[in-house]
Amino acid sequence: MSGARAQWFAQLVHQVAACRRCPAMCDRRPVLGPSNGDLRARVLFIGEAPGRRGADRTRIPFSGDQSGRNFARFLASIGLTRERVFVTNAVLCNPHKPSGANRRPSAQEIANCAVFLRQQIEIVDPAVVATLGQVALAALRTIEYHEFSLRTHAGRICHWNGRLLVPLYHPSPQVLISHRTEREQRRDYKAIKRALRLANETD
């Protein structure tokens, strides 16, 4: 299965590289490849989109900027490393304004990338899916409808599309200041450990 999984992922990477569905991002390079993580990971994390100063530059999701450093710190707090998880985004290319500043991906851009997100989940087949921020959580509705919200379900174990889902806040510095503190986010991440234990009990 591992060889077939790797071949399926390689085909997806090629397909994504050739994608021209979003007119505003046809000149961007998608962030998808071996650096996304372990194709056999038990936990798959989904963010919003590659950041201009982070993944769009490093080609590794959640790396090279403060959001990436925060994410690595939260992972370490529950004994996980980047090598043991798979990390992707709801939108695989960097959406930015004419000025170059990051912008929120549009609903259409999220819908355009949904087929790729679905395939990544199918390929990795994780026991636990964790969303990082509201955009990622909403993007899952394009695959299987849900009514979860960050306000109500952050740090809780939910059931979605036959898997365990843990909605988390985005690890950006702005979110830590305005919405979810360091202490609260560390507490939320503990739900991933609980979800993994629950998944192991039912395997």
Buried (B, 14 or more C-beta within 10 A) or exposed (E): EEEEBBEBBEEBBEBBEEBEBBEBBEEBBBBBEEBBBBBBBBBBBBBBBBBBBBBBBBBBBBBBBBBBBBBBBBBEBBEBEBEBBBBBBBBBBBBBEEEEEBBEBEEEBBBBBBBBBBBBBEBBBBBBBBBBBBBBBBBBBBBEEBEBEBEEBBBBBBEBEEBBBBBBBBBBEEBBEEBBEBEBBBBBBEBBBBBBEBBEEEE
